[in-house]
Amino acid sequence: MTSIVLVDDHPMMRKGIRQLIEIQDGLEVVAEAGSGEEALVLVSLHQPDMILMDLNMKGMDGIQTVSALRQQGVSACILMITVSDNDKDVIAALRAGADGYVLKDVEPEELIKAILDAERGQLVVSPQLTRVLARSIRQESSSGPGANPELTARELQILGMIAAGSANKLIARELGISEATVKVHVKNLLKKLNFRSRVEAAVWAVSNHIV
């Protein structure tokens, strides 16, 4: 059972997403937070597998909350679910450490698919936003995050599989190693690339013809 914490300052939005999740086998909402500050407490308390995060909230917004969670060492999958398709918001959220970015106007079945894909470690970014991310990372590739990385052969191999959309479990199975080992490699390559999310790393790899 994948445990989920919902973070959104609109009770009706939380209720709607919760009802959608509760009819899906294997997913369970263990807590709801109405603010970023509350999310920090509840995530620490429940240690969820996944966090669904709104972007625009009063007080600590979604990007600040994601950044704070990552600084605290939270490794849970964080999926942004928001109305904002602003280029800067997309980049900032992923740079802060979000694992995916989905717009709230998606169909219910598409949202569930995004949640399940993210839970499996796959890349989740609304199609219309992928170009935005690729353009931004390409512009910064020569001097910003990801410049001249020194990745090992294994890290490059895993990066290529991430870019192809493979989840950690699939990577582990295909390489004959444990999922825990894959996670260590992913963590190391993100650190070397100076990225906080596998989404950034994958788009950067494709944009710069690394894989």
C-alpha positions in Angstrom: 0.0 0.0 0.0 1.5 3.4 -1.1 0.9 6.0 1.7 0.1 9.5 0.5 0.0 12.9 2.2 -2.1 15.5 0.4 -1.0 19.2 0.6 -3.4 21.8 -0.6 -4.9 24.9 1.0 -8.3 24.2 -0.6 -10.3 21.7 1.4 -12.6 20.9 -1.6 -9.6 20.1 -3.8 -8.1 17.8 -1.1 -11.5 16.1 -0.8 -11.8 15.5 -4.5 -8.3 14.1 -4.9 -8.8 11.9 -1.8 -12.0 10.4 -3.1 -10.3 9.7 -6.4 -7.4 8.0 -4.7 -9.5 6.0 -2.4 -11.2 4.1 -5.2 -7.7 3.0 -6.5 -6.3 -0.2 -5.1 -2.8 0.2 -3.6 -3.1 3.9 -2.7 -3.9 5.3 0.7 -4.2 8.9 1.9 -2.8 8.9 5.4 -2.9 12.6 6.1 -4.0 16.0 4.7 -2.2 19.3 5.1 -3.7 22.7 4.5 -0.4 24.6 4.4 3.3 24.0 3.9 4.0 24.4 7.5 1.5 21.7 8.4 2.9 19.5 5.7 6.4 19.5 7.3 4.9 18.2 10.6 2.7 15.6 9.0 5.3 14.2 6.6 7.7 13.9 9.6 5.0 12.1 11.5 3.7 9.7 8.9 6.8 9.1 6.7 4.7 8.7 3.5 5.8 7.1 0.3 4.4 10.0 -1.8 3.4 13.6 -1.3 0.9 15.4 -3.6 1.7 19.1 -3.4 -0.1 22.2 -4.5 2.0 25.1 -5.7 0.2 28.3 -4.7 -0.6 28.3 -1.0 -0.7 31.0 1.6 2.4 31.3 3.8 4.9 28.7 2.8 4.2 27.9 -0.9 4.7 24.6 -2.6 8.2 25.3 -3.9 9.4 26.4 -0.5 7.8 23.4 1.1 9.4 21.0 -1.3 12.8 22.6 -0.7 12.3 22.4 3.0 11.3 18.7 2.8 14.4 17.8 0.8 16.6 19.7 3.1 15.2 17.6 5.9 16.2 14.5 4.1 12.7 13.5 3.0 13.1 11.0 0.1 9.4 10.5 -0.6 8.2 11.0 -4.2 6.8 14.5 -4.5 4.3 15.3 -7.3 3.2 18.8 -7.9 -0.5 19.1 -8.8 -1.2 22.7 -9.7 -3.1 25.1 -12.0 0.1 27.0 -12.9 1.7 26.3 -16.2 4.1 29.2 -15.8 7.6 28.4 -17.1 9.4 29.7 -14.0 7.1 27.7 -11.7 7.8 24.5 -13.5 11.6 25.0 -13.4 11.6 26.2 -9.8 9.5 23.2 -8.5 11.7 20.7 -10.2 14.9 22.5 -9.1 13.5 22.4 -5.5 13.3 18.7 -5.7 9.8 17.8 -7.0 9.7 14.5 -9.0 6.9 15.5 -11.3 4.6 18.4 -12.3 1.0 17.8 -13.3 -1.7 20.4 -14.1 -5.0 20.2 -12.3 -7.1 20.4 -15.5 -6.1 16.8 -16.4 -8.8 14.2 -16.5 -9.3 12.1 -13.3 -7.9 8.9 -15.0 -4.9 10.9 -16.2 -4.2 12.1 -12.7 -4.4 8.6 -11.3 -2.0 7.4 -14.0 0.4 10.2 -13.2 0.3 9.2 -9.5 0.9 5.6 -10.3 3.7 6.4 -12.7 5.4 8.7 -10.2 5.0 6.0 -7.5 6.9 3.6 -9.7 9.7 6.1 -10.2 8.7 7.1 -13.8 9.0 10.6 -15.1 5.8 12.6 -14.7 5.5 16.0 -16.4 2.5 17.3 -18.3 3.3 17.0 -22.0 2.9 20.7 -22.7 5.5 21.5 -20.1 8.2 19.2 -21.2 9.5 21.6 -23.9 9.7 24.4 -21.3 11.9 22.2 -19.1 14.1 21.0 -21.9 14.6 24.6 -23.2 15.6 25.9 -19.8 18.0 23.1 -19.0 19.6 23.3 -22.5 20.2 27.0 -22.0 22.0 26.4 -18.7 23.8 23.2 -19.6 27.1 24.9 -20.4 27.4 26.8 -17.2 24.7 25.8 -14.7 23.5 22.6 -13.2 24.7 19.5 -15.0 27.8 21.1 -16.5 30.6 18.6 -17.3 29.6 15.8 -15.0 32.0 13.0 -14.3 29.6 10.0 -14.1 30.7 6.4 -13.8 29.7 3.9 -16.5 27.0 2.5 -14.3 25.6 5.9 -13.5 25.5 6.8 -17.2 23.7 3.4 -17.8 21.1 4.2 -15.2 20.7 7.8 -16.4 19.9 6.4 -19.8 17.3 4.1 -18.4 15.8 7.0 -16.4 15.6 9.1 -19.5 13.8 6.2 -21.2 11.2 6.3 -18.5 12.2 3.2 -16.6 11.3 3.0 -12.9 13.8 2.0 -10.2 12.3 -1.5 -10.0 12.7 -2.1 -13.7 16.2 -0.8 -13.7 17.1 -3.0 -10.8 15.7 -6.1 -12.5 17.4 -5.4 -15.9 20.8 -4.7 -14.3 20.5 -7.5 -11.8 21.0 -5.3 -8.8 18.8 -4.4 -5.8 16.4 -1.5 -5.9 18.2 0.0 -3.0 21.5 0.0 -5.0 19.7 1.8 -7.9 18.5 4.5 -5.5 22.0 5.0 -4.3 23.3 5.4 -7.9 20.4 7.8 -8.7 21.2 9.9 -5.6 24.9 10.0 -6.6 24.3 11.0 -10.2 21.8 13.7 -9.2 24.4 15.1 -6.8 27.1 15.1 -9.5 24.7 16.8 -12.0 23.7 19.3 -9.3 20.0 18.4 -9.9 17.4 17.6 -7.3 15.0 15.6 -9.4 15.4 12.7 -11.9 13.1 14.6 -14.2 15.7 17.3 -14.6 18.4 14.8 -15.1 16.5 12.9 -17.7 15.6 16.0 -19.8 19.2 17.3 -19.5 20.6 14.0 -20.7 18.3 13.9 -23.7 18.8 17.6 -24.5 22.6 17.3 -24.4 22.7 13.9 -26.3 24.3 12.2 -23.3 22.2 9.2 -23.8 
